Amino acid sequence: MEITVTINGSDHASDVEPRTLLVDHIRRTVGLTGTHVGCDTTSCGACTVLMDGKPVKACTVLAAQADGAEVTTVEGLKTADGLHPIQSAFTDDHGLQCGFCTPGMMLVGASFIAENPDPSDDEVRWAISGNLCRCTGYMNIVKAIQTAAARVAESSNGS
Amino acid sequence: MFPSRFDLVVAQTVGEAVEAKAAAGEGGRFLAGGQSLIPMMKMRVAFPDTLIDINRIAGLDAIERDNGHLHVGALVRHADVVASGITFGAIASAAPWVADPLVRNRGTMCGSVAHCDPEGDWNSVLLATGADVVAQGPNGERSVPIADFIDGAFTSTLGEDELVVGLRIPVPSGRSGGAYLKLERKVGDYATVAVASHLELDDSGAISGAGLALTSVNPINTKVADAEAVLVGQQPSAELFAEAAELAAVAAEPRDDVRGTAAWKRQVVRTYTKRGLAAAAQQAEGS
């Protein structure tokens, strides 16, 4: 079936089988491999993308269901000015070890701090509770998300 | 992993969806959030030959109060229930404990109810609050009490040509409170044990309505009717709640598994029933 998905601002028209999963569509048809396949059973969140602004597990959405939707993958986080604040905070706070969960963690983090500009530890932990880090590097992930929130708040206060 | 082949029908109206389901027969399944169905299809536990996507049907995404009821449309996601300011008691208490934040962004309350997973959270909450499931078929709409809707593990009394279009949950007119206490090993896991409690108080402070239901300790979500009967007409007290908790512990038939022993789970039922009813009473007294 013919679908058009807007991925990171560009329209991608394709002919897909109904059973094609959104994550496979993004990785194989569109060729953006930043979105990872981890557990493939809706548990780990490595495949997280933003669909119409909300984080979802792309291994559990059909590509056909994203027809007409706006999808943001980790490749779409960067801005014209460079890295997204969540990306620079993950770098500065060592918010990653092996990096496998990082695209999902950053997308959830970016979406979360847009709603909650000054989150507590508990609030961040709750927000990322659908994403697993098998390195167990949660301390610095939580810290990085808070750093990003503080930087976004600071830059919007300063402007 | 990916599902076996199927035809996808993207329905634009409830009428179209119901017609497509009737045409597909037993091989047809509705797709809403897909957070249970898609994993089951990927694992080839489910292999519908026709999938009828209802996500594009307008007007099914509302959660609203009308005529003494909370109406939850078929496309209301768990996250919408968490965020809603018009839910109450056990509904509001359970919503943040369903699955994980990402699954809650896609999965629907009605889909979860229709799926009838015996370890699902919502059906216990609906049993405790006395909700109806609204089903639409070729001959129109009908309301089915949740207790009659649940037929067994993963089976409901929904007709082959019927779609769950919403839920109708009575909003207590007087003072009320509720709680959903869920023990889970980690976020997103099924409940090891969960207890849904619901209490309504009359002007004298006596219990005028009670609902109690258990998750994950029986082959299906279980309403503890004899505990409810013991509660009604009495003043809330720790002794009364302990008596109800004993009846709940008797109604539970947990099994030894990786989550714990049967004896321990029965003890959790007892403790959570006491705590849940106490929380419900406190909320009702403050309302």
Interface residues (C-beta under 8 A of the other chain):
Chain A: M1 E17 P18 R19 T20 L21 D24 D40 T41 T42 S43 G45 T48 K54 P55 V56 K57 C59 T60 V61 L62 A64 Q65 V108 W126 A127 S129 G130 N131
Chain B: M1 F2 P3 S4 R5 F6 D7 L8 V10 L31 G34 Q35 I38 P39 M41 K42 M43 L51 D53 N55 A79 A99 D100 P101 L102 V103 N105 R106 V187 G188
